[in-house]
Amino acid sequence: MKESLPVVIIGGGPVGLAAAAHLIKRNESFLLFESSEQIGNHFLHYGHVRLFSPWEFNIDQAAKELLEKHKIPLPCKNELPLGKEIVTQYLKPLTELPEMQPYIYLNSPVLHVGKKGVDKVKTKDRDLVPFIIRVKLNNQEEKTYEAKAVIDATGTWQNPNPINAEGIMTENEKRVADRIYYGIPDILNRDRNRYQNKTVAVVGSGHSAVNTLLELGELKETAKNTDIIWILRKQDISEVLGGESNDQLPARGQLGIRLRNILENGLVKVFPSMMIQHIEQTFNRKLKIIGIQQQKQKTIENIDEVIANTGARPDFTFLREIRHTFDSALECVPDLADLIDPNIHSCGTVRPHGEKELRQPERNFYIIGSKSYGRAPTFLLATGYEQARSVVAYMTGDKESAKRVDLKLPETGVCKIALKPAVVKTSCCIDE
Ligand SMILES: Cc1cc2nc3c(=O)[nH]c(=O)nc-3n(C[C@H](O)[C@H](O)[C@H](O)COP(=O)(O)OP(=O)(O)OC[C@H]3O[C@@H](n4cnc5c(N)ncnc54)[C@H](O)[C@@H]3O)c2cc1C
């Protein structure tokens, strides 16, 4: 294989760009393809949400060195950025640097990745031929590039899960899609009119759901007729509250503390252990959700809007001709499954890991960033940066550095904190 070929990075999120910074540091050429018109596209979808980790954990080391070399001022390390500030104060200045800018292609989704002249089945001399990457360049012509290695950092945010507990997007859910927001709407500003004084059902129990519930709680302070419903599959709400004051990231702990507060003040009607099976519109244009709660059918009526915070899933369609593998349950990189499986891993703290755990059957192909976690939650930027550092070190022959995974992630401090059951309004204590 021609050593002069570049490494292709797919996805211009923070982790794809960290990989680019590490390649620059090691004098390796690269091309980066980003499907949307802006770098850090997914952060802009929740630009109004304040991150729980301060800048110190949100900037990759190689990217930092590059910015410092060009005397670009860095944000204060203790401050908590908004999602959009990750783009405006970090990713955008980074991609404008002369070492980066010429090699980044926006509006250029990758459609296929394969190996030159061979399909997936052929083994002989497979490692000797380059990768081919088919790109819809500038969203116009399709163009093929060759690469000696490929890093897939395409995230999962663009493929949200449905609200249906079985994970299947039903015809009924599609029919009412204009009343379901998949993501975190800007409830207090841009989307205020959509939600104020309405009955809003939030589905899910991750950080996105917590952010959504907190904003709805704030909206209710001025728009008193806003009714908040929270539907989650978990039985134990304390799992959602996290480590609270024990969390080593105080802002992440605060999310749990603030949620506990609005729950204990009775601002939210909670439906735990609820498996949604069906959603439909009734004659008065209201939505009705039907599910199973503690083995009994449960119907929740008179809903105006639904906010789906049920996680996301990776897209493997463009990797059809690549020998890649994933955990059959989580769709994450297989060696990560035991570290992040929410069925067995109650604590949100994940051991850092590197190239060895991320290695795929196709030599020189890696999935990193939030996509490496598949459907599992709790991905942290700092984890992705360490993945990028280790993978690039290995690709460039520095195997010692690739092995040395020395990142220390802040502990979530999760322990089982019991929530006073009497003060939380669950479906069992709502007048029905
Ligand atoms: C509400 C919220 C708050 C969070 N807060 C924190 C926090 O405080 N601290 C923390 O550490 N983490 C936090 N995270 C998690 C983490 O920051 C994100 O998951 C992060 O965006 C992951 O980065 P990534 O580069 O792996 O993927 P993404 O940011 O998802 O980037 C993937 C990029 O790939 C592009 N793409 C997709 N498909 C293609 C294709 N076929 N071709 C070309 N490009 C493609 C997308 O457009 C996108 O720009 C938070 C996440 C959420 C949702």
The ligand as a Gaussian input file, in Angstrom:
#p B3LYP/6-31G(d) Opt

LIG

0 1
 C      -26.961000      16.996000      25.839000
 C      -25.583000      16.434000      25.885000
 C      -24.677000      16.918000      26.805000
 C      -23.392000      16.398000      26.850000
 N      -22.545000      16.906000      27.787000
 C      -21.293000      16.426000      27.860000
 C      -20.362000      16.939000      28.808000
 O      -20.675000      17.814000      29.615000
 N      -19.110000      16.421000      28.828000
 C      -18.700000      15.441000      27.973000
 O      -17.538000      15.028000      28.031000
 N      -19.559000      14.925000      27.065000
 C      -20.830000      15.381000      26.991000
 N      -21.707000      14.872000      26.067000
 C      -21.286000      13.739000      25.236000
 C      -20.337000      14.089000      24.070000
 O      -19.900000      15.375000      24.164000
 C      -20.938000      13.936000      22.704000
 O      -21.442000      12.674000      22.607000
 C      -19.907000      14.269000      21.594000
 O      -20.569000      15.039000      20.645000
 C      -19.311000      13.055000      20.887000
 O      -18.382000      13.479000      19.909000
 P      -18.091000      12.664000      18.574000
 O      -17.054000      13.457000      17.850000
 O      -17.813000      11.250000      18.890000
 O      -19.448000      12.636000      17.752000
 P      -20.422000      13.833000      17.215000
 O      -20.230000      15.079000      17.997000
 O      -21.744000      13.200000      17.201000
 O      -19.868000      14.095000      15.751000
 C      -20.094000      13.241000      14.676000
 C      -20.002000      14.050000      13.378000
 O      -20.044000      13.136000      12.270000
 C      -20.843000      13.685000      11.236000
 N      -21.305000      12.577000      10.379000
 C      -22.249000      11.639000      10.665000
 N      -22.373000      10.763000       9.649000
 C      -21.489000      11.154000       8.696000
 C      -21.133000      10.655000       7.393000
 N      -21.689000       9.546000       6.884000
 N      -20.192000      11.316000       6.681000
 C      -19.580000      12.426000       7.183000
 N      -19.883000      12.935000       8.410000
 C      -20.808000      12.315000       9.162000
 C      -21.945000      14.412000      12.000000
 O      -22.575000      15.401000      11.214000
 C      -21.183000      14.995000      13.195000
 O      -20.688000      16.300000      12.937000
 C      -23.004000      15.371000      25.979000
 C      -23.905000      14.885000      25.033000
 C      -25.185000      15.403000      24.990000
 C      -26.153000      14.846000      23.985000

